[in-house]
Amino acid sequence: MAAPRVAVVGGGLAGLAAAMELKDAGCRVELFERSRLLGGRASSFEMDGHVVDNGQHVYLACCTEFVRFVERAGMGDALHLQDRFDVVAYRKGGPGHPEPVEGRLRAANIPAPLHLLLSFASYKHLSFAGKLQIARALATLMLNPRSARDEMSFDVWLKRHGQGRETIRSFWEPFMVPALNAPLDRMNAAEAAFVISTAFLRDSHAARFGYSTVPLAGIMERAASRLDAVHRPSVVNSMQASPEGVVLRSGDEELRFDAVVLAVPPRALARLLGDPAAFGVPPLEGYEPFAIMDVHLWFEGPQLPFDFAAILESPVQWVFQKGPGYLCCSLSAADALVAKPTGDMVARAWEEILRALPGLAQARLLRGAATRVPEGTYLPAPGTVRPKAATSLANVTVAGAWTDTGWPDTMESAVRSGTAAANELMKGLNIERMRPEGPLAHV
Ligand SMILES: Cc1cc2nc3c(=O)[nH]c(=O)nc-3n(C[C@H](O)[C@H](O)[C@H](O)COP(=O)(O)OP(=O)(O)OC[C@H]3O[C@@H](n4cnc5c(N)ncnc54)[C@H](O)[C@@H]3O)c2cc1C
């Protein structure tokens, strides 16, 4: 029996994860990507002679499927992961305290949630009362996770659970706004609770930070190199599907496949399906995009004593030292800033850096640049039903970090969705039996 011909539309992480899975199961896989670059929202490009990611991406140790994806692509060595959760946070100097203040949270080698207790007790950015508030909130999330409901914003939950202004600004905002890329009053309390409990409350190793030491596009290219064909730039404009097969239209071409994975953002999926309800897919209008912006700074000055750090009460929530004299400043939920001129944002970010980071007083900014993704992540409005991988047609499945994976829109969610979409296709088409004996494709 000939290998089923499967198309994957969308060359982001979700599409690539689905494609890799299907390829390993013995399908003939062709990928269609609108852009010249692979990786979608997790990609890289050349800017002024430097290859930069379109935004700094981090993963946590609990993102096991993302790590597995990178390893299967043969790029496991490109991932760096902390030995233990260890984060330094700076409060900018200002009236009353001209020098920046450094605080640190570092996990001890004991079970969760006690692993952070010691460093939390000495964390400089919170008063004793603030620490008690946080301890009570974490205890509530452990004992009564259902108190954080879907239809409630996390901001409301925090206030209902006695979190004061200082606690919110010095703890919840710097950790949760970048984690979910939304202001606290817009993020879903249940999603916030999921992140906190997955990262901090169950396993003392789960919240270790990791990142790629090579440009993300390199990982995506390696993953795609195993496929039978990669069409790019190639927009799929429309699709016709029936149990017998799928016809994709891209430009003037009409291409026939046995099955398809649609791994595109919600609006693009709505266009391809035409009538989502006809495929058993819930309405796709309820997703709000939130912007992410990164400001890249090249400077002459000393090396800083960290790989990355948080800056409290600053639009630059996190700063990453990507190399000697190169800082990448990450600005989440940046909708109000994303349209500002690059020069203004570079000046603003550099000012924030100088006020927050001791040791850079004599440093000289050489150059700056900004990368912007207006649709950085998709947040479902309260009550929105996220689609599952399967549709009512066995040979059409959907994927995307924004679909119903149980995770917020992240790289982990993207990979999980792609794997789920591939598994659903294999189930629907009995593809599993095609799997060759012995080792699968090279890993
Ligand atoms: C700046 C930034 C920083 C981020 N930081 C983090 C982080 O630190 N940690 C983390 O876990 N996540 C982070 N994320 C989120 C993460 O990047 C996404 O959740 C994930 O990459 C989404 O993958 P995806 O495949 O679901 O979607 P996408 O990456 O959006 O992929 C969809 C692809 O479909 C293509 N496409 C659309 N329509 C068509 C069509 N008609 N035909 C062909 N192709 C089409 C698009 O071009 C795109 O490549 C960040 C996102 C951004 C933007």
The ligand as an SDF file (V2000), in Angstrom:
LIG
                    3D

 53 58  0  0  0  0  0  0  0  0999 V2000
    8.0370   37.4410   20.2960 C   0  0  0  0  0  0  0  0  0  0  0  0
    7.4610   36.1840   20.8660 C   0  0  0  0  0  0  0  0  0  0  0  0
    7.9870   35.6450   22.0120 C   0  0  0  0  0  0  0  0  0  0  0  0
    7.4580   34.4640   22.5250 C   0  0  0  0  0  0  0  0  0  0  0  0
    8.0200   33.9250   23.6300 N   0  0  0  0  0  0  0  0  0  0  0  0
    7.6600   32.6940   24.0090 C   0  0  0  0  0  0  0  0  0  0  0  0
    8.3540   32.0520   25.0410 C   0  0  0  0  0  0  0  0  0  0  0  0
    9.2640   32.6230   25.6540 O   0  0  0  0  0  0  0  0  0  0  0  0
    7.9830   30.7780   25.3860 N   0  0  0  0  0  0  0  0  0  0  0  0
    6.9720   30.1290   24.7350 C   0  0  0  0  0  0  0  0  0  0  0  0
    6.7240   28.9590   25.0530 O   0  0  0  0  0  0  0  0  0  0  0  0
    6.2630   30.7460   23.7600 N   0  0  0  0  0  0  0  0  0  0  0  0
    6.5850   31.9940   23.3800 C   0  0  0  0  0  0  0  0  0  0  0  0
    5.9100   32.6060   22.3680 N   0  0  0  0  0  0  0  0  0  0  0  0
    4.7390   31.9250   21.7780 C   0  0  0  0  0  0  0  0  0  0  0  0
    5.1820   30.8630   20.7630 C   0  0  0  0  0  0  0  0  0  0  0  0
    6.0500   31.4360   19.8230 O   0  0  0  0  0  0  0  0  0  0  0  0
    3.9430   30.3440   20.0510 C   0  0  0  0  0  0  0  0  0  0  0  0
    3.0180   29.8430   20.9900 O   0  0  0  0  0  0  0  0  0  0  0  0
    4.2420   29.2060   19.0650 C   0  0  0  0  0  0  0  0  0  0  0  0
    5.4220   29.4240   18.3480 O   0  0  0  0  0  0  0  0  0  0  0  0
    3.0570   29.0920   18.1290 C   0  0  0  0  0  0  0  0  0  0  0  0
    3.2840   28.0700   17.1800 O   0  0  0  0  0  0  0  0  0  0  0  0
    2.1270   27.6640   16.1470 P   0  0  0  0  0  0  0  0  0  0  0  0
    2.7350   26.7300   15.1920 O   0  0  0  0  0  0  0  0  0  0  0  0
    0.9300   27.2490   16.8810 O   0  0  0  0  0  0  0  0  0  0  0  0
    1.7030   29.0090   15.4120 O   0  0  0  0  0  0  0  0  0  0  0  0
    2.5300   29.9580   14.4100 P   0  0  0  0  0  0  0  0  0  0  0  0
    3.9410   30.0490   14.8540 O   0  0  0  0  0  0  0  0  0  0  0  0
    1.7340   31.2130   14.3360 O   0  0  0  0  0  0  0  0  0  0  0  0
    2.5090   29.1880   13.0350 O   0  0  0  0  0  0  0  0  0  0  0  0
    1.4720   29.2840   12.1010 C   0  0  0  0  0  0  0  0  0  0  0  0
    2.1190   29.3110   10.7120 C   0  0  0  0  0  0  0  0  0  0  0  0
    1.1000   29.2170    9.7260 O   0  0  0  0  0  0  0  0  0  0  0  0
    1.5040   30.0070    8.6120 C   0  0  0  0  0  0  0  0  0  0  0  0
    0.3060   30.2690    7.8360 N   0  0  0  0  0  0  0  0  0  0  0  0
   -0.7850   30.9860    8.1760 C   0  0  0  0  0  0  0  0  0  0  0  0
   -1.7090   30.9420    7.2040 N   0  0  0  0  0  0  0  0  0  0  0  0
   -1.1870   30.1790    6.1970 C   0  0  0  0  0  0  0  0  0  0  0  0
   -1.6650   29.7560    4.9140 C   0  0  0  0  0  0  0  0  0  0  0  0
   -2.8790   30.1200    4.4790 N   0  0  0  0  0  0  0  0  0  0  0  0
   -0.8530   28.9990    4.1470 N   0  0  0  0  0  0  0  0  0  0  0  0
    0.3890   28.6230    4.5860 C   0  0  0  0  0  0  0  0  0  0  0  0
    0.8750   28.9990    5.8010 N   0  0  0  0  0  0  0  0  0  0  0  0
    0.0960   29.7560    6.6000 C   0  0  0  0  0  0  0  0  0  0  0  0
    2.1070   31.2280    9.2900 C   0  0  0  0  0  0  0  0  0  0  0  0
    2.9520   31.9480    8.4000 O   0  0  0  0  0  0  0  0  0  0  0  0
    2.8690   30.5930   10.4370 C   0  0  0  0  0  0  0  0  0  0  0  0
    4.2010   30.2780   10.0810 O   0  0  0  0  0  0  0  0  0  0  0  0
    6.3610   33.8200   21.8740 C   0  0  0  0  0  0  0  0  0  0  0  0
    5.8100   34.3850   20.7350 C   0  0  0  0  0  0  0  0  0  0  0  0
    6.3470   35.5480   20.2350 C   0  0  0  0  0  0  0  0  0  0  0  0
    5.7350   36.1390   18.9980 C   0  0  0  0  0  0  0  0  0  0  0  0
  1  2  1  0
  2  3  1  0
  2 52  2  0
  3  4  2  0
  4  5  1  0
  4 50  1  0
  5  6  2  0
  6  7  1  0
  6 13  1  0
  7  8  2  0
  7  9  1  0
  9 10  1  0
 10 11  2  0
 10 12  1  0
 12 13  2  0
 13 14  1  0
 14 15  1  0
 14 50  1  0
 15 16  1  0
 16 17  1  0
 16 18  1  0
 18 19  1  0
 18 20  1  0
 20 21  1  0
 20 22  1  0
 22 23  1  0
 23 24  1  0
 24 25  2  0
 24 26  1  0
 24 27  1  0
 27 28  1  0
 28 29  2  0
 28 30  1  0
 28 31  1  0
 31 32  1  0
 32 33  1  0
 33 34  1  0
 33 48  1  0
 34 35  1  0
 35 36  1  0
 35 46  1  0
 36 37  1  0
 36 45  1  0
 37 38  2  0
 38 39  1  0
 39 40  1  0
 39 45  2  0
 40 41  1  0
 40 42  2  0
 42 43  1  0
 43 44  2  0
 44 45  1  0
 46 47  1  0
 46 48  1  0
 48 49  1  0
 50 51  2  0
 51 52  1  0
 52 53  1  0
M  END
$$$$
